Amino acid sequence: MKKKFLQRIGVAVISGAMVVSALAGCGNKADTGKATSTGKSASMAASKAASTSQTGSDAKKFDGVKLVYWSNWEATEPQGMVIAEAIEAYEKETGVDIEVEFKGRKGIKEGLIPALDANQQVDFFDGAGNKSNYGDRIISLEDLVKEHNYEPRTNPTMISLFRGYNGGVLKEIPYQFKSNAYLYNKKLFKQAGIEKAPANWDEFLAACQKLKDAGITPLTTDDAYVPQAFGMHLGRLAGSDGLKKIVNENGWDRPEVLQTANDLADLAAKGYFSELVASNVFPTGQNTEYATGKVAMYCVGTYMVNEVKNITGPDFEWGFFAYPEVKNGVNGTEAMVIGGQSFAITSMCKNQEAAFGFIEKMTRGEYDEKLAKESISLPADVENHSWPEQLADVKPYFDNCKEIMGGAESNPDITPALKENLIKLYSGKLTGAEFVENMKKAAGK
């Protein structure tokens, strides 16, 4: 079955014409993407040129070793296809036998921990970052990282972020990075006479007005991403720790919340938001407004570029800028919302070196570059200078990032009320003060 599966999907060459599937974002959305539809595993492995019982000078490093790998991608997604090609190459180089099961986001979320607890063989896996809930089911990678001199070629802020997920111990290898801020349409900016991306709030307001004067709608959002701009604006004012306290400890009466609400209400009052913002249900905002060139800016993650590439086409002029600095803020564009997918090795893995070797192959050189190209994402290897053209503007901000900002959705109990009231704020149905009062009531204050 494995050989037939591999031959059928044809992994010998990855091209720009491969099947497109939505790249998962983060948080709740990652669990509801198209790739979650596969409930059963799809195993594949390359045909072996020789028996794994080779000996002598012809023996390969991991002859006789079999690994089981669970992936949160589907086999037909760009990520899954690159992974399949990398497995084939790694097997030929080392003699290892990797059985990959493309579980999809839902399969990993719902099935992996029960499988590990039942002692089912799963040697390593990938998925959305922050695997702190796996506890001792996954191992520390510190020794392997040191032995392979792996860390110098990964963004230090990302390594710090992923160590932070597990009490300062690196248990995950990050890959396929993403950044959240404003994606914008450079063609529309040019039409409005805007020569550079805004760096601060005054410049942002000026850009919005120029767009409006040119007959272009500056901003849109939808029910999935409505907290993005709010969280970043509040994070600029209160800092990342302050943002977490406000959201998780019901600090809605803090002055930074009112300033954020007033600033965003001002955007609505000036007519900068799309008239459809009150009714946009994901993916309406990104697919029918932003991707079709009807709206200039959308606050979201870089993964959206891959999600809409069949709509925008090759001539769409992508731009990116970090969330602007705001008045009375405690941080600037060095603080960003960034993250990524990650690999982890399970405690049951009997050949951790072989598993780490494949992880290194996927996150360094050829396959890191190929993954970034085919899924239009940010590469993990700092020595990889071939960033996708659509995300070229992200690189200087990403390289300069020194502080990780969290988002506004860390408290699931309050998120529904937050989304509901932000939609009302953005559509001009609430003032900043009314927003604050509504959030205080929702939090029981």
KATA-V609806 format. One record per residue. SS is DSSP state (A for helix, B for strand, O for the rest). PSI is psi in degrees with one decimal (999 if undefined). Layout:
BEGIN
ss=SS psi=PSI
ss=SS psi=PSI
END
This chain:
BEGIN
ss=O psi=-38.7
ss=A psi=-44.6
ss=A psi=-44.3
ss=A psi=-38.1
ss=A psi=-44.4
ss=A psi=-43.7
ss=A psi=-36.1
ss=A psi=-41.4
ss=A psi=-11.4
ss=O psi=70.4
ss=O psi=5.2
ss=O psi=-32.6
ss=O psi=131.8
ss=O psi=127.3
ss=O psi=168.6
ss=O psi=-10.4
ss=O psi=11.9
ss=O psi=162.0
ss=O psi=135.9
ss=O psi=136.5
ss=O psi=153.3
ss=O psi=134.2
ss=O psi=128.0
ss=O psi=142.9
ss=O psi=-119.0
ss=O psi=168.7
ss=A psi=-136.4
ss=A psi=-37.1
ss=A psi=-32.8
ss=A psi=-23.2
ss=A psi=-4.7
ss=O psi=12.5
ss=O psi=174.6
ss=A psi=-28.9
ss=A psi=-8.1
ss=A psi=-0.7
ss=A psi=-18.8
ss=O psi=116.4
ss=O psi=-13.4
ss=O psi=157.9
ss=O psi=150.6
ss=O psi=100.7
ss=B psi=145.4
ss=B psi=153.2
ss=O psi=157.3
ss=O psi=153.1
ss=O psi=139.4
ss=O psi=135.3
ss=O psi=-23.3
ss=O psi=164.6
ss=O psi=148.9
ss=O psi=3.7
ss=O psi=17.0
ss=O psi=147.5
ss=O psi=173.2
ss=A psi=-149.2
ss=A psi=-18.8
ss=A psi=-9.1
ss=O psi=145.8
ss=O psi=166.1
ss=O psi=-41.2
ss=O psi=32.7
ss=O psi=134.3
ss=O psi=-6.0
ss=O psi=130.9
ss=B psi=131.1
ss=B psi=143.7
ss=B psi=126.4
ss=B psi=123.8
ss=B psi=128.6
ss=B psi=144.5
ss=O psi=5.3
ss=O psi=165.1
ss=O psi=155.1
ss=O psi=-26.6
ss=O psi=-2.2
ss=O psi=155.0
ss=A psi=-41.1
ss=A psi=-44.4
ss=A psi=-36.8
ss=A psi=-37.6
ss=A psi=-41.7
ss=A psi=-44.1
ss=A psi=-41.5
ss=A psi=-40.6
ss=A psi=-38.2
ss=A psi=-45.7
ss=A psi=-46.2
ss=A psi=-42.5
ss=A psi=-39.0
ss=A psi=-43.5
ss=A psi=-36.2
ss=A psi=-37.4
ss=A psi=-16.1
ss=O psi=-3.3
ss=O psi=154.1
ss=B psi=111.3
ss=B psi=120.5
ss=B psi=111.4
ss=B psi=136.0
ss=B psi=112.5
ss=B psi=95.5
ss=O psi=-22.8
ss=A psi=167.0
ss=A psi=-44.7
ss=A psi=-39.0
ss=A psi=-39.3
ss=A psi=-47.8
ss=A psi=-43.0
ss=A psi=-24.5
ss=A psi=-19.5
ss=A psi=-50.3
ss=A psi=-45.3
ss=A psi=-38.0
ss=A psi=-43.8
ss=A psi=-40.7
ss=A psi=-21.7
ss=O psi=9.6
ss=O psi=27.3
ss=O psi=138.3
ss=O psi=115.0
ss=O psi=111.7
ss=O psi=-36.6
ss=B psi=163.9
ss=B psi=166.8
ss=B psi=170.0
ss=B psi=-172.9
ss=B psi=145.8
ss=O psi=166.1
ss=O psi=78.5
ss=O psi=30.8
ss=A psi=-23.8
ss=A psi=-6.4
ss=A psi=-17.6
ss=A psi=-130.9
ss=A psi=1.5
ss=A psi=-18.7
ss=B psi=155.4
ss=O psi=160.9
ss=O psi=137.1
ss=O psi=7.8
ss=A psi=-45.7
ss=A psi=-42.6
ss=A psi=-40.7
ss=A psi=-40.8
ss=A psi=-44.9
ss=A psi=-34.7
ss=O psi=1.6
ss=O psi=45.8
ss=O psi=-37.6
ss=A psi=-36.9
ss=A psi=-18.1
ss=A psi=14.7
ss=B psi=142.0
ss=O psi=121.6
ss=A psi=-31.6
ss=A psi=-37.9
ss=A psi=-42.1
ss=A psi=-42.4
ss=A psi=-41.7
ss=A psi=-47.1
ss=A psi=-27.5
ss=A psi=-38.1
ss=A psi=-25.5
ss=O psi=-25.4
ss=O psi=47.2
ss=O psi=31.7
ss=O psi=1.3
ss=O psi=131.3
ss=O psi=107.1
ss=O psi=1.2
ss=O psi=141.8
ss=B psi=112.4
ss=B psi=146.6
ss=B psi=171.2
ss=B psi=69.4
ss=B psi=161.3
ss=B psi=158.0
ss=B psi=142.0
ss=B psi=130.1
ss=B psi=-142.3
ss=B psi=119.3
ss=B psi=138.9
ss=B psi=160.7
ss=B psi=107.4
ss=A psi=-33.5
ss=A psi=-42.4
ss=A psi=-35.9
ss=A psi=-42.9
ss=A psi=-41.8
ss=A psi=-32.1
ss=O psi=-0.2
ss=O psi=22.3
ss=O psi=118.6
ss=O psi=-22.8
ss=O psi=158.0
ss=O psi=142.4
ss=O psi=142.6
ss=O psi=-23.1
ss=B psi=175.5
ss=A psi=-38.0
ss=A psi=-43.2
ss=A psi=-35.1
ss=A psi=-45.3
ss=A psi=-40.4
ss=A psi=-39.4
ss=A psi=-42.5
ss=A psi=-42.0
ss=A psi=-40.2
ss=A psi=-40.0
ss=A psi=-46.0
ss=A psi=-43.6
ss=A psi=-28.0
ss=O psi=5.7
ss=O psi=20.9
ss=O psi=130.9
ss=B psi=122.0
ss=B psi=-44.8
ss=B psi=149.0
ss=B psi=168.4
ss=O psi=-174.0
ss=O psi=-177.9
ss=O psi=-23.7
ss=O psi=-39.2
ss=O psi=8.2
ss=O psi=-30.4
ss=A psi=-8.1
ss=A psi=-60.2
ss=A psi=-39.7
ss=A psi=-47.5
ss=A psi=-40.0
ss=A psi=-39.7
ss=A psi=-46.9
ss=A psi=-35.1
ss=A psi=-32.2
ss=A psi=-36.4
ss=A psi=-41.1
ss=A psi=-8.9
ss=A psi=165.1
ss=A psi=-43.2
ss=A psi=-39.4
ss=A psi=-39.3
ss=A psi=-45.4
ss=A psi=-42.3
ss=A psi=-40.7
ss=A psi=-47.4
ss=A psi=-38.8
ss=A psi=-19.3
ss=O psi=17.9
ss=O psi=48.9
ss=O psi=43.4
ss=O psi=-12.6
ss=O psi=5.7
ss=O psi=146.6
ss=A psi=-27.6
ss=A psi=-31.1
ss=A psi=-45.1
ss=A psi=-42.1
ss=A psi=-42.7
ss=A psi=-48.1
ss=A psi=-40.9
ss=A psi=-41.3
ss=A psi=-41.6
ss=A psi=-34.0
ss=A psi=-32.1
ss=A psi=-36.6
ss=A psi=-41.8
ss=A psi=-42.7
ss=A psi=-31.1
ss=O psi=1.3
ss=O psi=29.6
ss=O psi=-19.5
ss=B psi=151.5
ss=O psi=145.7
ss=O psi=-15.4
ss=O psi=0.9
ss=O psi=-30.3
ss=O psi=-23.4
ss=O psi=-2.3
ss=O psi=120.7
ss=O psi=129.9
ss=O psi=134.4
ss=O psi=32.0
ss=A psi=-46.6
ss=A psi=-46.5
ss=A psi=-33.6
ss=A psi=-45.2
ss=A psi=-11.1
ss=A psi=-61.5
ss=A psi=-52.5
ss=O psi=-22.9
ss=O psi=3.5
ss=O psi=16.9
ss=O psi=-20.0
ss=B psi=144.8
ss=B psi=-33.4
ss=B psi=149.5
ss=B psi=121.9
ss=B psi=112.0
ss=B psi=-176.0
ss=B psi=159.4
ss=O psi=-16.9
ss=O psi=-19.1
ss=A psi=-28.5
ss=A psi=-42.5
ss=A psi=-35.0
ss=A psi=-30.3
ss=O psi=13.3
ss=A psi=-25.4
ss=A psi=-17.4
ss=A psi=-46.4
ss=A psi=-35.6
ss=O psi=175.7
ss=O psi=-15.9
ss=O psi=-1.3
ss=O psi=133.0
ss=O psi=97.8
ss=B psi=136.8
ss=B psi=160.5
ss=B psi=139.4
ss=B psi=146.2
ss=O psi=155.9
ss=O psi=132.4
ss=O psi=152.1
ss=B psi=144.3
ss=O psi=159.2
ss=O psi=137.3
ss=O psi=17.7
ss=O psi=157.6
ss=O psi=-6.0
ss=O psi=169.6
ss=O psi=-151.2
ss=O psi=-3.9
ss=O psi=-13.6
ss=B psi=121.4
ss=B psi=161.0
ss=B psi=106.6
ss=B psi=162.6
ss=B psi=-160.3
ss=B psi=178.1
ss=B psi=171.7
ss=B psi=157.5
ss=B psi=148.2
ss=B psi=151.0
ss=B psi=133.3
ss=B psi=159.6
ss=O psi=-15.6
ss=O psi=-8.2
ss=O psi=124.1
ss=O psi=-13.6
ss=O psi=79.2
ss=A psi=-31.4
ss=A psi=-42.6
ss=A psi=-41.1
ss=A psi=-44.6
ss=A psi=-34.2
ss=A psi=-39.2
ss=A psi=-40.2
ss=A psi=-41.9
ss=A psi=-39.2
ss=A psi=-37.7
ss=A psi=-24.8
ss=A psi=11.2
ss=O psi=142.1
ss=A psi=-130.2
ss=A psi=-49.0
ss=A psi=-26.9
ss=A psi=-43.5
ss=A psi=-41.0
ss=A psi=-40.6
ss=A psi=-43.9
ss=A psi=-40.4
ss=A psi=-48.5
ss=A psi=-31.0
ss=A psi=5.3
ss=O psi=65.3
ss=O psi=175.2
ss=B psi=130.0
ss=O psi=158.0
ss=O psi=-30.7
ss=B psi=118.5
ss=O psi=-17.1
ss=O psi=-1.9
ss=O psi=109.5
ss=O psi=5.3
ss=O psi=64.0
ss=O psi=145.6
ss=O psi=137.8
ss=A psi=-37.2
ss=A psi=-23.4
ss=A psi=17.2
ss=O psi=-34.4
ss=O psi=-18.8
ss=A psi=-32.5
ss=A psi=-50.1
ss=A psi=-36.4
ss=A psi=-44.5
ss=A psi=-43.9
ss=A psi=-27.8
ss=A psi=-3.0
ss=O psi=123.3
ss=O psi=-11.8
ss=B psi=134.1
ss=B psi=124.1
ss=O psi=138.7
ss=O psi=179.9
ss=O psi=-176.4
ss=O psi=7.1
ss=O psi=28.8
ss=O psi=-9.6
ss=O psi=95.8
ss=A psi=-22.2
ss=A psi=-28.5
ss=A psi=-13.0
ss=A psi=-44.7
ss=A psi=-43.5
ss=A psi=-36.8
ss=A psi=-47.1
ss=A psi=-45.0
ss=A psi=-44.7
ss=A psi=-28.9
ss=A psi=-40.6
ss=A psi=-41.4
ss=A psi=-37.9
ss=A psi=-47.2
ss=A psi=-26.3
ss=O psi=9.7
ss=O psi=15.7
ss=O psi=-8.8
ss=O psi=147.4
ss=O psi=169.2
ss=A psi=-43.3
ss=A psi=-39.3
ss=A psi=-37.0
ss=A psi=-47.5
ss=A psi=-45.8
ss=A psi=-41.2
ss=A psi=-38.2
ss=A psi=-34.9
ss=A psi=-42.0
ss=A psi=-41.8
ss=A psi=-30.5
ss=O psi=-1.5
ss=O psi=25.8
ss=O psi=999
END
